[in-house]
Amino acid sequence: MNSSERATNDPISPEELERLKVIYETARYTACLSRHDPLAERLAAMAIRFYQLGIRDDGVLIDKIVETSRSLRQSYS
């Protein structure tokens, strides 16, 4: 089993989930999205997915989530 498979399949601990919540909230605020915006749910999914793919630095995760969110919004406009 390679490391990317392992990272994807490992369960997220309660501490990691709390950390991802803070990352999500920061990314959502940075992206100027309301909690009620449909894209906000996508940000949460991106936070989890990027974390599972091995991105562990909070700043990098936030930047990647916001950048991806902006790209998606532009492609749907």
mmCIF file of the N, C-alpha and C atoms, coordinates in Angstrom:
data_MODEL
# 
_entry.id   MODEL 
# 
loop_
_atom_site.group_PDB 
_atom_site.id 
_atom_site.type_symbol 
_atom_site.label_atom_id 
_atom_site.label_alt_id 
_atom_site.label_comp_id 
_atom_site.label_asym_id 
_atom_site.label_entity_id 
_atom_site.label_seq_id 
_atom_site.pdbx_PDB_ins_code 
_atom_site.Cartn_x 
_atom_site.Cartn_y 
_atom_site.Cartn_z 
_atom_site.occupancy 
_atom_site.B_iso_or_equiv 
_atom_site.pdbx_formal_charge 
_atom_site.auth_seq_id 
_atom_site.auth_comp_id 
_atom_site.auth_asym_id 
_atom_site.auth_atom_id 
_atom_site.pdbx_PDB_model_num 
ATOM 1   N N  . MET A 1 1  ? 0.848   -1.171 0.000   1.00 0.00 ? 1  MET A N  1 
ATOM 2   C CA . MET A 1 1  ? 0.000   0.000  0.000   1.00 0.00 ? 1  MET A CA 1 
ATOM 3   C C  . MET A 1 1  ? 0.898   1.239  0.000   1.00 0.00 ? 1  MET A C  1 
ATOM 4   N N  . ASN A 1 2  ? 0.631   2.169  -0.935  1.00 0.00 ? 2  ASN A N  1 
ATOM 5   C CA . ASN A 1 2  ? 1.458   3.375  -0.961  1.00 0.00 ? 2  ASN A CA 1 
ATOM 6   C C  . ASN A 1 2  ? 0.900   4.423  0.001   1.00 0.00 ? 2  ASN A C  1 
ATOM 7   N N  . SER A 1 3  ? 1.674   5.482  0.239   1.00 0.00 ? 3  SER A N  1 
ATOM 8   C CA . SER A 1 3  ? 1.301   6.463  1.263   1.00 0.00 ? 3  SER A CA 1 
ATOM 9   C C  . SER A 1 3  ? 0.040   7.234  0.907   1.00 0.00 ? 3  SER A C  1 
ATOM 10  N N  . SER A 1 4  ? -0.234  7.481  -0.382  1.00 0.00 ? 4  SER A N  1 
ATOM 11  C CA . SER A 1 4  ? -1.449  8.221  -0.730  1.00 0.00 ? 4  SER A CA 1 
ATOM 12  C C  . SER A 1 4  ? -2.690  7.383  -0.478  1.00 0.00 ? 4  SER A C  1 
ATOM 13  N N  . GLU A 1 5  ? -2.615  6.069  -0.712  1.00 0.00 ? 5  GLU A N  1 
ATOM 14  C CA . GLU A 1 5  ? -3.747  5.195  -0.401  1.00 0.00 ? 5  GLU A CA 1 
ATOM 15  C C  . GLU A 1 5  ? -3.970  5.177  1.110   1.00 0.00 ? 5  GLU A C  1 
ATOM 16  N N  . ARG A 1 6  ? -2.905  5.078  1.839   1.00 0.00 ? 6  ARG A N  1 
ATOM 17  C CA . ARG A 1 6  ? -3.002  5.025  3.300   1.00 0.00 ? 6  ARG A CA 1 
ATOM 18  C C  . ARG A 1 6  ? -3.602  6.318  3.847   1.00 0.00 ? 6  ARG A C  1 
ATOM 19  N N  . ALA A 1 7  ? -3.144  7.457  3.327   1.00 0.00 ? 7  ALA A N  1 
ATOM 20  C CA . ALA A 1 7  ? -3.667  8.736  3.799   1.00 0.00 ? 7  ALA A CA 1 
ATOM 21  C C  . ALA A 1 7  ? -5.160  8.857  3.506   1.00 0.00 ? 7  ALA A C  1 
ATOM 22  N N  . THR A 1 8  ? -5.600  8.361  2.368   1.00 0.00 ? 8  THR A N  1 
ATOM 23  C CA . THR A 1 8  ? -7.002  8.450  1.989   1.00 0.00 ? 8  THR A CA 1 
ATOM 24  C C  . THR A 1 8  ? -7.869  7.529  2.830   1.00 0.00 ? 8  THR A C  1 
ATOM 25  N N  . ASN A 1 9  ? -7.361  6.372  3.187   1.00 0.00 ? 9  ASN A N  1 
ATOM 26  C CA . ASN A 1 9  ? -8.169  5.376  3.875   1.00 0.00 ? 9  ASN A CA 1 
ATOM 27  C C  . ASN A 1 9  ? -8.143  5.484  5.395   1.00 0.00 ? 9  ASN A C  1 
ATOM 28  N N  . ASP A 1 10 ? -7.189  6.178  5.963   1.00 0.00 ? 10 ASP A N  1 
ATOM 29  C CA . ASP A 1 10 ? -7.123  6.304  7.417   1.00 0.00 ? 10 ASP A CA 1 
ATOM 30  C C  . ASP A 1 10 ? -8.282  7.158  7.925   1.00 0.00 ? 10 ASP A C  1 
ATOM 31  N N  . PRO A 1 11 ? -8.909  6.736  9.021   1.00 0.00 ? 11 PRO A N  1 
ATOM 32  C CA . PRO A 1 11 ? -9.972  7.571  9.599   1.00 0.00 ? 11 PRO A CA 1 
ATOM 33  C C  . PRO A 1 11 ? -9.398  8.875  10.153  1.00 0.00 ? 11 PRO A C  1 
ATOM 34  N N  . ILE A 1 12 ? -10.215 9.898  10.141  1.00 0.00 ? 12 ILE A N  1 
ATOM 35  C CA . ILE A 1 12 ? -9.813  11.197 10.676  1.00 0.00 ? 12 ILE A CA 1 
ATOM 36  C C  . ILE A 1 12 ? -10.136 11.208 12.168  1.00 0.00 ? 12 ILE A C  1 
ATOM 37  N N  . SER A 1 13 ? -9.139  11.527 12.973  1.00 0.00 ? 13 SER A N  1 
ATOM 38  C CA . SER A 1 13 ? -9.326  11.537 14.432  1.00 0.00 ? 13 SER A CA 1 
ATOM 39  C C  . SER A 1 13 ? -10.155 12.758 14.849  1.00 0.00 ? 13 SER A C  1 
ATOM 40  N N  . PRO A 1 14 ? -10.720 12.739 16.046  1.00 0.00 ? 14 PRO A N  1 
ATOM 41  C CA . PRO A 1 14 ? -11.466 13.908 16.532  1.00 0.00 ? 14 PRO A CA 1 
ATOM 42  C C  . PRO A 1 14 ? -10.614 15.186 16.550  1.00 0.00 ? 14 PRO A C  1 
ATOM 43  N N  . GLU A 1 15 ? -9.337  15.058 16.890  1.00 0.00 ? 15 GLU A N  1 
ATOM 44  C CA . GLU A 1 15 ? -8.453  16.233 16.905  1.00 0.00 ? 15 GLU A CA 1 
ATOM 45  C C  . GLU A 1 15 ? -8.250  16.769 15.491  1.00 0.00 ? 15 GLU A C  1 
ATOM 46  N N  . GLU A 1 16 ? -8.065  15.862 14.539  1.00 0.00 ? 16 GLU A N  1 
ATOM 47  C CA . GLU A 1 16 ? -7.896  16.284 13.149  1.00 0.00 ? 16 GLU A CA 1 
ATOM 48  C C  . GLU A 1 16 ? -9.183  16.917 12.623  1.00 0.00 ? 16 GLU A C  1 
ATOM 49  N N  . LEU A 1 17 ? -10.318 16.362 12.998  1.00 0.00 ? 17 LEU A N  1 
ATOM 50  C CA . LEU A 1 17 ? -11.602 16.904 12.570  1.00 0.00 ? 17 LEU A CA 1 
ATOM 51  C C  . LEU A 1 17 ? -11.805 18.318 13.113  1.00 0.00 ? 17 LEU A C  1 
ATOM 52  N N  . GLU A 1 18 ? -11.421 18.544 14.356  1.00 0.00 ? 18 GLU A N  1 
ATOM 53  C CA . GLU A 1 18 ? -11.517 19.887 14.942  1.00 0.00 ? 18 GLU A CA 1 
ATOM 54  C C  . GLU A 1 18 ? -10.600 20.855 14.191  1.00 0.00 ? 18 GLU A C  1 
ATOM 55  N N  . ARG A 1 19 ? -9.418  20.400 13.856  1.00 0.00 ? 19 ARG A N  1 
ATOM 56  C CA . ARG A 1 19 ? -8.470  21.220 13.091  1.00 0.00 ? 19 ARG A CA 1 
ATOM 57  C C  . ARG A 1 19 ? -9.047  21.541 11.710  1.00 0.00 ? 19 ARG A C  1 
ATOM 58  N N  . LEU A 1 20 ? -9.647  20.543 11.063  1.00 0.00 ? 20 LEU A N  1 
ATOM 59  C CA . LEU A 1 20 ? -10.253 20.756 9.749   1.00 0.00 ? 20 LEU A CA 1 
ATOM 60  C C  . LEU A 1 20 ? -11.429 21.732 9.829   1.00 0.00 ? 20 LEU A C  1 
ATOM 61  N N  . LYS A 1 21 ? -12.141 21.725 10.933  1.00 0.00 ? 21 LYS A N  1 
ATOM 62  C CA . LYS A 1 21 ? -13.246 22.670 11.124  1.00 0.00 ? 21 LYS A CA 1 
ATOM 63  C C  . LYS A 1 21 ? -12.716 24.102 11.129  1.00 0.00 ? 21 LYS A C  1 
ATOM 64  N N  . VAL A 1 22 ? -11.620 24.328 11.849  1.00 0.00 ? 22 VAL A N  1 
ATOM 65  C CA . VAL A 1 22 ? -11.014 25.666 11.897  1.00 0.00 ? 22 VAL A CA 1 
ATOM 66  C C  . VAL A 1 22 ? -10.501 26.061 10.512  1.00 0.00 ? 22 VAL A C  1 
ATOM 67  N N  . ILE A 1 23 ? -9.881  25.126 9.820   1.00 0.00 ? 23 ILE A N  1 
ATOM 68  C CA . ILE A 1 23 ? -9.382  25.384 8.464   1.00 0.00 ? 23 ILE A CA 1 
ATOM 69  C C  . ILE A 1 23 ? -10.545 25.739 7.540   1.00 0.00 ? 23 ILE A C  1 
ATOM 70  N N  . TYR A 1 24 ? -11.631 24.971 7.622   1.00 0.00 ? 24 TYR A N  1 
ATOM 71  C CA . TYR A 1 24 ? -12.824 25.240 6.814   1.00 0.00 ? 24 TYR A CA 1 
ATOM 72  C C  . TYR A 1 24 ? -13.382 26.631 7.109   1.00 0.00 ? 24 TYR A C  1 
ATOM 73  N N  . GLU A 1 25 ? -13.540 26.964 8.383   1.00 0.00 ? 25 GLU A N  1 
ATOM 74  C CA . GLU A 1 25 ? -14.102 28.266 8.758   1.00 0.00 ? 25 GLU A CA 1 
ATOM 75  C C  . GLU A 1 25 ? -13.221 29.408 8.252   1.00 0.00 ? 25 GLU A C  1 
ATOM 76  N N  . THR A 1 26 ? -11.910 29.239 8.351   1.00 0.00 ? 26 THR A N  1 
ATOM 77  C CA . THR A 1 26 ? -10.986 30.270 7.865   1.00 0.00 ? 26 THR A CA 1 
ATOM 78  C C  . THR A 1 26 ? -11.081 30.400 6.349   1.00 0.00 ? 26 THR A C  1 
ATOM 79  N N  . ALA A 1 27 ? -11.116 29.282 5.648   1.00 0.00 ? 27 ALA A N  1 
ATOM 80  C CA . ALA A 1 27 ? -11.230 29.306 4.186   1.00 0.00 ? 27 ALA A CA 1 
ATOM 81  C C  . ALA A 1 27 ? -12.565 29.918 3.759   1.00 0.00 ? 27 ALA A C  1 
ATOM 82  N N  . ARG A 1 28 ? -13.633 29.567 4.454   1.00 0.00 ? 28 ARG A N  1 
ATOM 83  C CA . ARG A 1 28 ? -14.960 30.105 4.134   1.00 0.00 ? 28 ARG A CA 1 
ATOM 84  C C  . ARG A 1 28 ? -14.984 31.620 4.319   1.00 0.00 ? 28 ARG A C  1 
ATOM 85  N N  . TYR A 1 29 ? -14.404 32.095 5.415   1.00 0.00 ? 29 TYR A N  1 
ATOM 86  C CA . TYR A 1 29 ? -14.325 33.528 5.684   1.00 0.00 ? 29 TYR A CA 1 
ATOM 87  C C  . TYR A 1 29 ? -13.474 34.222 4.611   1.00 0.00 ? 29 TYR A C  1 
ATOM 88  N N  . THR A 1 30 ? -12.332 33.623 4.287   1.00 0.00 ? 30 THR A N  1 
ATOM 89  C CA . THR A 1 30 ? -11.433 34.193 3.281   1.00 0.00 ? 30 THR A CA 1 
ATOM 90  C C  . THR A 1 30 ? -12.104 34.252 1.910   1.00 0.00 ? 30 THR A C  1 
ATOM 91  N N  . ALA A 1 31 ? -12.910 33.247 1.596   1.00 0.00 ? 31 ALA A N  1 
ATOM 92  C CA . ALA A 1 31 ? -13.610 33.189 0.309   1.00 0.00 ? 31 ALA A CA 1 
ATOM 93  C C  . ALA A 1 31 ? -14.890 34.029 0.310   1.00 0.00 ? 31 ALA A C  1 
ATOM 94  N N  . CYS A 1 32 ? -15.187 34.681 1.444   1.00 0.00 ? 32 CYS A N  1 
ATOM 95  C CA . CYS A 1 32 ? -16.382 35.529 1.582   1.00 0.00 ? 32 CYS A CA 1 
ATOM 96  C C  . CYS A 1 32 ? -17.669 34.757 1.313   1.00 0.00 ? 32 CYS A C  1 
ATOM 97  N N  . LEU A 1 33 ? -17.768 33.572 1.891   1.00 0.00 ? 33 LEU A N  1 
ATOM 98  C CA . LEU A 1 33 ? -18.959 32.746 1.721   1.00 0.00 ? 33 LEU A CA 1 
ATOM 99  C C  . LEU A 1 33 ? -19.727 32.640 3.033   1.00 0.00 ? 33 LEU A C  1 
ATOM 100 N N  . SER A 1 34 ? -21.024 32.709 2.931   1.00 0.00 ? 34 SER A N  1 
ATOM 101 C CA . SER A 1 34 ? -21.899 32.462 4.073   1.00 0.00 ? 34 SER A CA 1 
ATOM 102 C C  . SER A 1 34 ? -21.942 30.965 4.346   1.00 0.00 ? 34 SER A C  1 
ATOM 103 N N  . ARG A 1 35 ? -22.241 30.597 5.570   1.00 0.00 ? 35 ARG A N  1 
ATOM 104 C CA . ARG A 1 35 ? -22.433 29.171 5.888   1.00 0.00 ? 35 ARG A CA 1 
ATOM 105 C C  . ARG A 1 35 ? -23.571 28.581 5.071   1.00 0.00 ? 35 ARG A C  1 
ATOM 106 N N  . HIS A 1 36 ? -24.487 29.434 4.632   1.00 0.00 ? 36 HIS A N  1 
ATOM 107 C CA . HIS A 1 36 ? -25.671 28.985 3.905   1.00 0.00 ? 36 HIS A CA 1 
ATOM 108 C C  . HIS A 1 36 ? -25.450 28.914 2.399   1.00 0.00 ? 36 HIS A C  1 
ATOM 109 N N  . ASP A 1 37 ? -24.312 29.392 1.933   1.00 0.00 ? 37 ASP A N  1 
ATOM 110 C CA . ASP A 1 37 ? -23.994 29.326 0.507   1.00 0.00 ? 37 ASP A CA 1 
ATOM 111 C C  . ASP A 1 37 ? -23.744 27.872 0.127   1.00 0.00 ? 37 ASP A C  1 
ATOM 112 N N  . PRO A 1 38 ? -24.316 27.408 -0.978  1.00 0.00 ? 38 PRO A N  1 
ATOM 113 C CA . PRO A 1 38 ? -24.088 26.017 -1.398  1.00 0.00 ? 38 PRO A CA 1 
ATOM 114 C C  . PRO A 1 38 ? -22.606 25.668 -1.579  1.00 0.00 ? 38 PRO A C  1 
ATOM 115 N N  . LEU A 1 39 ? -21.791 26.652 -1.933  1.00 0.00 ? 39 LEU A N  1 
ATOM 116 C CA . LEU A 1 39 ? -20.360 26.379 -2.097  1.00 0.00 ? 39 LEU A CA 1 
ATOM 117 C C  . LEU A 1 39 ? -19.657 26.125 -0.768  1.00 0.00 ? 39 LEU A C  1 
ATOM 118 N N  . ALA A 1 40 ? -20.250 26.557 0.338   1.00 0.00 ? 40 ALA A N  1 
ATOM 119 C CA . ALA A 1 40 ? -19.626 26.345 1.651   1.00 0.00 ? 40 ALA A CA 1 
ATOM 120 C C  . ALA A 1 40 ? -19.492 24.855 1.951   1.00 0.00 ? 40 ALA A C  1 
ATOM 121 N N  . GLU A 1 41 ? -20.493 24.081 1.583   1.00 0.00 ? 41 GLU A N  1 
ATOM 122 C CA . GLU A 1 41 ? -20.419 22.629 1.785   1.00 0.00 ? 41 GLU A CA 1 
ATOM 123 C C  . GLU A 1 41 ? -19.278 22.031 0.963   1.00 0.00 ? 41 GLU A C  1 
ATOM 124 N N  . ARG A 1 42 ? -19.091 22.570 -0.221  1.00 0.00 ? 42 ARG A N  1 
ATOM 125 C CA . ARG A 1 42 ? -18.000 22.099 -1.077  1.00 0.00 ? 42 ARG A CA 1 
ATOM 126 C C  . ARG A 1 42 ? -16.641 22.415 -0.452  1.00 0.00 ? 42 ARG A C  1 
ATOM 127 N N  . LEU A 1 43 ? -16.530 23.562 0.230   1.00 0.00 ? 43 LEU A N  1 
ATOM 128 C CA . LEU A 1 43 ? -15.276 23.908 0.910   1.00 0.00 ? 43 LEU A CA 1 
ATOM 129 C C  . LEU A 1 43 ? -14.941 22.879 1.980   1.00 0.00 ? 43 LEU A C  1 
ATOM 130 N N  . ALA A 1 44 ? -15.953 22.460 2.726   1.00 0.00 ? 44 ALA A N  1 
ATOM 131 C CA . ALA A 1 44 ? -15.732 21.449 3.764   1.00 0.00 ? 44 ALA A CA 1 
ATOM 132 C C  . ALA A 1 44 ? -15.242 20.148 3.139   1.00 0.00 ? 44 ALA A C  1 
ATOM 133 N N  . ALA A 1 45 ? -15.856 19.760 2.034   1.00 0.00 ? 45 ALA A N  1 
ATOM 134 C CA . ALA A 1 45 ? -15.437 18.534 1.342   1.00 0.00 ? 45 ALA A CA 1 
ATOM 135 C C  . ALA A 1 45 ? -14.007 18.662 0.827   1.00 0.00 ? 45 ALA A C  1 
ATOM 136 N N  . MET A 1 46 ? -13.661 19.848 0.306   1.00 0.00 ? 46 MET A N  1 
ATOM 137 C CA . MET A 1 46 ? -12.295 20.065 -0.185  1.00 0.00 ? 46 MET A CA 1 
ATOM 138 C C  . MET A 1 46 ? -11.292 19.980 0.958   1.00 0.00 ? 46 MET A C  1 
ATOM 139 N N  . ALA A 1 47 ? -11.633 20.553 2.100   1.00 0.00 ? 47 ALA A N  1 
ATOM 140 C CA . ALA A 1 47 ? -10.727 20.513 3.251   1.00 0.00 ? 47 ALA A CA 1 
ATOM 141 C C  . ALA A 1 47 ? -10.416 19.069 3.624   1.00 0.00 ? 47 ALA A C  1 
ATOM 142 N N  . ILE A 1 48 ? -11.442 18.254 3.700   1.00 0.00 ? 48 ILE A N  1 
ATOM 143 C CA . ILE A 1 48 ? -11.248 16.844 4.053   1.00 0.00 ? 48 ILE A CA 1 
ATOM 144 C C  . ILE A 1 48 ? -10.455 16.122 2.975   1.00 0.00 ? 48 ILE A C  1 
ATOM 145 N N  . ARG A 1 49 ? -10.816 16.337 1.724   1.00 0.00 ? 49 ARG A N  1 
ATOM 146 C CA . ARG A 1 49 ? -10.144 15.622 0.627   1.00 0.00 ? 49 ARG A CA 1 
ATOM 147 C C  . ARG A 1 49 ? -8.669  16.002 0.527   1.00 0.00 ? 49 ARG A C  1 
ATOM 148 N N  . PHE A 1 50 ? -8.364  17.290 0.555   1.00 0.00 ? 50 PHE A N  1 
ATOM 149 C CA . PHE A 1 50 ? -6.966  17.714 0.467   1.00 0.00 ? 50 PHE A CA 1 
ATOM 150 C C  . PHE A 1 50 ? -6.167  17.188 1.656   1.00 0.00 ? 50 PHE A C  1 
ATOM 151 N N  . TYR A 1 51 ? -6.791  17.155 2.828   1.00 0.00 ? 51 TYR A N  1 
ATOM 152 C CA . TYR A 1 51 ? -6.133  16.605 4.016   1.00 0.00 ? 51 TYR A CA 1 
ATOM 153 C C  . TYR A 1 51 ? -5.847  15.121 3.808   1.00 0.00 ? 51 TYR A C  1 
ATOM 154 N N  . GLN A 1 52 ? -6.822  14.398 3.286   1.00 0.00 ? 52 GLN A N  1 
ATOM 155 C CA . GLN A 1 52 ? -6.632  12.970 3.026   1.00 0.00 ? 52 GLN A CA 1 
ATOM 156 C C  . GLN A 1 52 ? -5.547  12.721 1.983   1.00 0.00 ? 52 GLN A C  1 
ATOM 157 N N  . LEU A 1 53 ? -5.379  13.657 1.067   1.00 0.00 ? 53 LEU A N  1 
ATOM 158 C CA . LEU A 1 53 ? -4.347  13.524 0.040   1.00 0.00 ? 53 LEU A CA 1 
ATOM 159 C C  . LEU A 1 53 ? -2.954  13.846 0.564   1.00 0.00 ? 53 LEU A C  1 
ATOM 160 N N  . GLY A 1 54 ? -2.886  14.294 1.818   1.00 0.00 ? 54 GLY A N  1 
ATOM 161 C CA . GLY A 1 54 ? -1.583  14.482 2.438   1.00 0.00 ? 54 GLY A CA 1 
ATOM 162 C C  . GLY A 1 54 ? -1.170  15.912 2.704   1.00 0.00 ? 54 GLY A C  1 
ATOM 163 N N  . ILE A 1 55 ? -2.009  16.889 2.366   1.00 0.00 ? 55 ILE A N  1 
ATOM 164 C CA . ILE A 1 55 ? -1.668  18.283 2.656   1.00 0.00 ? 55 ILE A CA 1 
ATOM 165 C C  . ILE A 1 55 ? -1.970  18.525 4.127   1.00 0.00 ? 55 ILE A C  1 
ATOM 166 N N  . ARG A 1 56 ? -0.944  18.779 4.916   1.00 0.00 ? 56 ARG A N  1 
ATOM 167 C CA . ARG A 1 56 ? -1.111  18.910 6.362   1.00 0.00 ? 56 ARG A CA 1 
ATOM 168 C C  . ARG A 1 56 ? -0.846  20.322 6.889   1.00 0.00 ? 56 ARG A C  1 
ATOM 169 N N  . ASP A 1 57 ? -0.207  21.173 6.106   1.00 0.00 ? 57 ASP A N  1 
ATOM 170 C CA . ASP A 1 57 ? 0.075   22.539 6.535   1.00 0.00 ? 57 ASP A CA 1 
ATOM 171 C C  . ASP A 1 57 ? -1.211  23.370 6.453   1.00 0.00 ? 57 ASP A C  1 
ATOM 172 N N  . ASP A 1 58 ? -1.602  23.976 7.579   1.00 0.00 ? 58 ASP A N  1 
ATOM 173 C CA . ASP A 1 58 ? -2.861  24.721 7.631   1.00 0.00 ? 58 ASP A CA 1 
ATOM 174 C C  . ASP A 1 58 ? -2.933  25.821 6.573   1.00 0.00 ? 58 ASP A C  1 
ATOM 175 N N  . GLY A 1 59 ? -1.876  26.614 6.464   1.00 0.00 ? 59 GLY A N  1 
ATOM 176 C CA . GLY A 1 59 ? -1.862  27.711 5.498   1.00 0.00 ? 59 GLY A CA 1 
ATOM 177 C C  . GLY A 1 59 ? -1.978  27.227 4.070   1.00 0.00 ? 59 GLY A C  1 
ATOM 178 N N  . VAL A 1 60 ? -1.282  26.158 3.751   1.00 0.00 ? 60 VAL A N  1 
ATOM 179 C CA . VAL A 1 60 ? -1.341  25.587 2.403   1.00 0.00 ? 60 VAL A CA 1 
ATOM 180 C C  . VAL A 1 60 ? -2.744  25.050 2.129   1.00 0.00 ? 60 VAL A C  1 
ATOM 181 N N  . LEU A 1 61 ? -3.326  24.366 3.118   1.00 0.00 ? 61 LEU A N  1 
ATOM 182 C CA . LEU A 1 61 ? -4.692  23.849 2.961   1.00 0.00 ? 61 LEU A CA 1 
ATOM 183 C C  . LEU A 1 61 ? -5.675  24.987 2.696   1.00 0.00 ? 61 LEU A C  1 
ATOM 184 N N  . ILE A 1 62 ? -5.606  26.036 3.490   1.00 0.00 ? 62 ILE A N  1 
ATOM 185 C CA . ILE A 1 62 ? -6.524  27.167 3.326   1.00 0.00 ? 62 ILE A CA 1 
ATOM 186 C C  . ILE A 1 62 ? -6.352  27.792 1.951   1.00 0.00 ? 62 ILE A C  1 
ATOM 187 N N  . ASP A 1 63 ? -5.106  28.048 1.552   1.00 0.00 ? 63 ASP A N  1 
ATOM 188 C CA . ASP A 1 63 ? -4.846  28.641 0.238   1.00 0.00 ? 63 ASP A CA 1 
ATOM 189 C C  . ASP A 1 63 ? -5.377  27.759 -0.886  1.00 0.00 ? 63 ASP A C  1 
ATOM 190 N N  . LYS A 1 64 ? -5.144  26.463 -0.796  1.00 0.00 ? 64 LYS A N  1 
ATOM 191 C CA . LYS A 1 64 ? -5.587  25.518 -1.829  1.00 0.00 ? 64 LYS A CA 1 
ATOM 192 C C  . LYS A 1 64 ? -7.116  25.482 -1.914  1.00 0.00 ? 64 LYS A C  1 
ATOM 193 N N  . ILE A 1 65 ? -7.779  25.475 -0.772  1.00 0.00 ? 65 ILE A N  1 
ATOM 194 C CA . ILE A 1 65 ? -9.248  25.450 -0.741  1.00 0.00 ? 65 ILE A CA 1 
ATOM 195 C C  . ILE A 1 65 ? -9.815  26.727 -1.358  1.00 0.00 ? 65 ILE A C  1 
ATOM 196 N N  . VAL A 1 66 ? -9.292  27.882 -0.954  1.00 0.00 ? 66 VAL A N  1 
ATOM 197 C CA . VAL A 1 66 ? -9.789  29.161 -1.464  1.00 0.00 ? 66 VAL A CA 1 
ATOM 198 C C  . VAL A 1 66 ? -9.504  29.279 -2.958  1.00 0.00 ? 66 VAL A C  1 
ATOM 199 N N  . GLU A 1 67 ? -8.306  28.916 -3.373  1.00 0.00 ? 67 GLU A N  1 
ATOM 200 C CA . GLU A 1 67 ? -7.934  28.986 -4.789  1.00 0.00 ? 67 GLU A CA 1 
ATOM 201 C C  . GLU A 1 67 ? -8.847  28.088 -5.630  1.00 0.00 ? 67 GLU A C  1 
ATOM 202 N N  . THR A 1 68 ? -9.081  26.877 -5.173  1.00 0.00 ? 68 THR A N  1 
ATOM 203 C CA . THR A 1 68 ? -9.938  25.947 -5.900  1.00 0.00 ? 68 THR A CA 1 
ATOM 204 C C  . THR A 1 68 ? -11.372 26.460 -5.934  1.00 0.00 ? 68 THR A C  1 
ATOM 205 N N  . SER A 1 69 ? -11.840 27.000 -4.823  1.00 0.00 ? 69 SER A N  1 
ATOM 206 C CA . SER A 1 69 ? -13.193 27.553 -4.754  1.00 0.00 ? 69 SER A CA 1 
ATOM 207 C C  . SER A 1 69 ? -13.368 28.697 -5.747  1.00 0.00 ? 69 SER A C  1 
ATOM 208 N N  . ARG A 1 70 ? -12.406 29.578 -5.806  1.00 0.00 ? 70 ARG A N  1 
ATOM 209 C CA . ARG A 1 70 ? -12.485 30.713 -6.744  1.00 0.00 ? 70 ARG A CA 1 
ATOM 210 C C  . ARG A 1 70 ? -12.462 30.231 -8.185  1.00 0.00 ? 70 ARG A C  1 
ATOM 211 N N  . SER A 1 71 ? -11.654 29.233 -8.470  1.00 0.00 ? 71 SER A N  1 
ATOM 212 C CA . SER A 1 71 ? -11.609 28.672 -9.824  1.00 0.00 ? 71 SER A CA 1 
ATOM 213 C C  . SER A 1 71 ? -12.957 28.068 -10.205 1.00 0.00 ? 71 SER A C  1 
ATOM 214 N N  . LEU A 1 72 ? -13.574 27.364 -9.265  1.00 0.00 ? 72 LEU A N  1 
ATOM 215 C CA . LEU A 1 72 ? -14.883 26.761 -9.531  1.00 0.00 ? 72 LEU A CA 1 
ATOM 216 C C  . LEU A 1 72 ? -15.948 27.829 -9.758  1.00 0.00 ? 72 LEU A C  1 
ATOM 217 N N  . ARG A 1 73 ? -15.920 28.878 -8.943  1.00 0.00 ? 73 ARG A N  1 
ATOM 218 C CA . ARG A 1 73 ? -16.910 29.953 -9.111  1.00 0.00 ? 73 ARG A CA 1 
ATOM 219 C C  . ARG A 1 73 ? -16.753 30.634 -10.460 1.00 0.00 ? 73 ARG A C  1 
ATOM 220 N N  . GLN A 1 74 ? -15.507 30.842 -10.904 1.00 0.00 ? 74 GLN A N  1 
ATOM 221 C CA . GLN A 1 74 ? -15.269 31.484 -12.193 1.00 0.00 ? 74 GLN A CA 1 
ATOM 222 C C  . GLN A 1 74 ? -15.732 30.592 -13.339 1.00 0.00 ? 74 GLN A C  1 
ATOM 223 N N  . SER A 1 75 ? -15.544 29.299 -13.205 1.00 0.00 ? 75 SER A N  1 
ATOM 224 C CA . SER A 1 75 ? -15.936 28.399 -14.285 1.00 0.00 ? 75 SER A CA 1 
ATOM 225 C C  . SER A 1 75 ? -17.454 28.265 -14.386 1.00 0.00 ? 75 SER A C  1 
ATOM 226 N N  . TYR A 1 76 ? -18.178 28.531 -13.282 1.00 0.00 ? 76 TYR A N  1 
ATOM 227 C CA . TYR A 1 76 ? -19.637 28.448 -13.301 1.00 0.00 ? 76 TYR A CA 1 
ATOM 228 C C  . TYR A 1 76 ? -20.292 29.781 -13.646 1.00 0.00 ? 76 TYR A C  1 
ATOM 229 N N  . SER A 1 77 ? -19.502 30.865 -13.731 1.00 0.00 ? 77 SER A N  1 
ATOM 230 C CA . SER A 1 77 ? -20.080 32.180 -14.036 1.00 0.00 ? 77 SER A CA 1 
ATOM 231 C C  . SER A 1 77 ? -20.231 32.380 -15.519 1.00 0.00 ? 77 SER A C  1 
# 
